[in-house]
Amino acid sequence: MTTPVSPSAPWWTFGHVWLLIAGPAIVIVAGVVTAWLAVSTPDPVVDADYYRRGLEINKQLAAEKALLPALQGRNHAATPTPQSR
């Protein structure tokens, strides 16, 4: 003897089904947003003279580093000595 089967509720009324659908749906939405950002935002163009500009920056940094002992001496001379009690 078989037991009668009662009609079940529609699939969209169960919360765990939406939990399973949410993961792939979020990935699809994130992929569409990423693709839209990639297409709508142009990549920055690298300057043709980037190497020369980099060398100039390195020379400027080296010049600033060469002045470091003088700056430390100036800062030391400007610092007041603590008063002994």
C-alpha positions in Angstrom: 0.0 0.0 0.0 1.3 3.4 -0.9 0.8 6.6 1.1 -0.9 9.5 -0.6 1.5 12.3 -1.6 0.4 15.7 -0.5 1.1 18.6 -2.9 4.2 20.5 -1.8 4.7 24.3 -1.9 6.2 26.0 -4.8 10.0 26.1 -4.9 10.3 29.8 -4.5 8.8 29.7 -1.1 11.7 27.9 0.4 14.5 30.1 1.9 17.4 27.6 1.3 16.7 27.7 -2.5 17.3 31.4 -2.5 20.4 30.9 -0.5 21.7 28.6 -3.1 20.7 30.9 -6.0 22.2 34.0 -4.3 25.9 32.9 -4.6 26.1 32.5 -8.3 23.8 35.5 -8.8 26.2 37.7 -6.8 29.1 36.4 -8.9 27.3 37.2 -12.1 26.5 40.8 -11.0 30.0 41.3 -9.8 31.3 40.1 -13.2 29.0 42.5 -15.1 30.1 45.4 -12.9 33.8 44.5 -13.4 33.3 44.3 -17.2 31.5 47.6 -17.2 34.3 49.3 -15.2 37.0 47.8 -17.5 35.2 49.0 -20.7 34.1 52.5 -19.4 37.4 53.5 -17.7 40.3 54.0 -20.1 43.8 52.9 -19.0 46.3 55.7 -18.4 48.9 56.3 -21.1 52.5 56.0 -20.1 54.6 59.1 -21.1 57.0 58.5 -23.9 59.8 60.0 -21.8 59.1 58.0 -18.6 62.7 56.8 -18.4 64.2 60.3 -18.5 61.7 61.6 -16.0 62.6 58.7 -13.7 66.2 59.5 -13.9 65.5 63.2 -13.0 63.5 62.1 -10.0 66.4 59.8 -8.9 68.9 62.7 -9.2 66.6 65.0 -7.2 66.3 62.3 -4.4 70.0 61.9 -4.4 70.6 65.6 -4.0 68.1 65.7 -1.1 69.8 62.8 0.5 73.2 64.5 0.2 71.8 67.4 2.2 70.6 65.2 5.0 73.6 65.6 7.4 73.3 69.4 7.1 69.6 69.3 7.9 70.3 67.1 10.9 73.0 69.5 12.1 70.6 72.4 11.7 67.9 70.6 13.6 70.3 69.7 16.4 71.5 73.3 16.7 68.0 74.6 16.9 66.9 72.1 19.6 67.1 73.7 23.1 69.0 71.8 25.7 67.0 70.5 28.6 67.4 72.4 31.9 68.8 70.4 34.8 67.0 70.8 38.1 
